[in-house]
Amino acid sequence: MNGFKNNYCLKNLNSFGVNAKSKFFKSFSSENDLVEIMSSKTFEENKILILGGGSNILFTKNFDGLILQNKINLISIIDEDDLTTTVEVGGGVNWHDFVLWSVNRNLSGIENLALIPGSVGASPVQNIGAYGMEVKDTITKVHTFDIAQGTKKIFNNKQCKFNYRDSIFKSELKNKKVITKVEFKLSKTALNIISYGNIEKELKKDPSPMNIAELIIKIRQQKLPDPIKIGNSGSFFKNPVISLLKFKKIKKKFPEIISYKVTENKIKIAAGWLIEDSGLKGHREGDAGVHKNQALVLVNHGKSTGKEILSLSNMIKDVIFKKYDVMLETEVNII
Ligand SMILES: Cc1cc2nc3c(=O)[nH]c(=O)nc-3n(C[C@H](O)[C@H](O)[C@H](O)COP(=O)(O)OP(=O)(O)OC[C@H]3O[C@@H](n4cnc5c(N)ncnc54)[C@H](O)[C@@H]3O)c2cc1C
């Protein structure tokens, strides 16, 4: 098969905007395209990385293999009843475009996830979430191709093993499956999830999916750095979930700590607070930095390499571990 690009520049394909190249690169627009690629020598002879929008990935070196970018672009309604609409969406569809598609039809279930960058195909990988909503609550099926065997498998919701910023596709099946399509069951009645943060207070209109999405777009535009202006990947670290016992110890020493109850015995602590409290907000090492307003977001001020951003993140992990005895876990995929 022809059409593999060589030595392909990835600078515009990762939201950190770091310079890296891929030995081979190809995009696919259908499952048939993918099957054809999978029967090629280039596919057989190289390690494979699947790329969506590149908004949750840090390239620390050139990729010595074949990068495949999912461009399957379809949205179709496959089932409907009085209460729900089930939609099949191609992995290459832009996530925010799908949110707009959904709220324009007054469907509910993903409106709080408006303006999250990236593709629909990546949305199950880390179970994207924001403002009290997670994509696991609307996903019914994930369609995949196995990279080694070429076989198709459809995962139901349970088989995806969704967790906080995690799924089977980010753990045991990492880089083993290509997600081609995702099915979502959306609600015809508004879920009305507005208790998170200031949403309820700031929502001046009725809580329709469209009005919630519009408010969240406004809040995100005010709060989060735009990767077009300053390279970043959103939250670089996960919020650590620790035992209640450990939390009580930390809280004794640091009473201001920001936390959320997960279960009776598990507490989630705000990684951004830990970083800020350690005096690292706005910290800069060359062009790699911690954002001046959002301590959880690492940024590329211009010419940083992926290695420099990784080294900054390791320094932050060390500082936090020494001060609070908490090991931060990276949310971004390091390549
Ligand atoms: C400004 C900003 C804000 C953000 N805010 C949030 C937020 O609020 N909540 C949140 O959860 N995330 C957030 N993120 C992270 C990011 O948007 C999500 O993780 C998103 O789902 C990544 O999509 P992508 O297509 O860019 O994935 P990529 O970065 O291209 O890939 C991410 C991972 O998924 C794998 N992958 C991608 N597509 C496929 C596929 N089709 N099949 C198999 N594997 C695949 C890749 O190999 C990689 O390991 C934010 C990022 C930015 C830059």
The ligand as an ORCA input file, in Angstrom:
! r2SCAN-3c Opt
* xyz 0 1
  C      -6.563     22.484     27.165
  C      -6.893     21.041     27.476
  C      -7.915     20.746     28.363
  C      -8.233     19.405     28.658
  N      -9.253     19.164     29.528
  C      -9.590     17.879     29.814
  C     -10.679     17.610     30.722
  O     -11.349     18.512     31.220
  N     -10.961     16.309     30.992
  C     -10.266     15.275     30.426
  O     -10.588     14.114     30.724
  N      -9.230     15.520     29.579
  C      -8.881     16.783     29.254
  N      -7.829     17.027     28.416
  C      -7.081     15.901     27.843
  C      -7.528     15.481     26.424
  O      -8.335     16.459     25.839
  C      -8.295     14.155     26.435
  O      -7.532     13.144     27.041
  C      -8.703     13.711     25.038
  O      -9.563     12.596     25.109
  C      -7.494     13.352     24.169
  O      -7.972     13.129     22.854
  P      -6.986     13.068     21.646
  O      -7.769     12.621     20.460
  O      -6.259     14.347     21.498
  O      -6.005     11.904     22.108
  P      -4.458     11.741     21.803
  O      -3.685     12.732     22.611
  O      -4.208     11.728     20.345
  O      -4.215     10.288     22.402
  C      -4.326     10.060     23.778
  C      -4.106      8.561     24.049
  O      -5.166      7.813     23.483
  C      -4.693      6.897     22.493
  N      -5.656      6.973     21.387
  C      -6.108      8.070     20.747
  N      -7.031      7.734     19.821
  C      -7.147      6.393     19.873
  C      -7.923      5.442     19.145
  N      -8.775      5.808     18.187
  N      -7.766      4.127     19.446
  C      -6.922      3.729     20.426
  N      -6.158      4.576     21.142
  C      -6.269      5.891     20.867
  C      -3.323      7.421     22.086
  O      -2.494      6.370     21.618
  C      -2.836      8.005     23.401
  O      -2.321      6.991     24.230
  C      -7.496     18.355     28.069
  C      -6.465     18.658     27.166
  C      -6.165     19.986     26.862
  C      -5.068     20.279     25.878
*
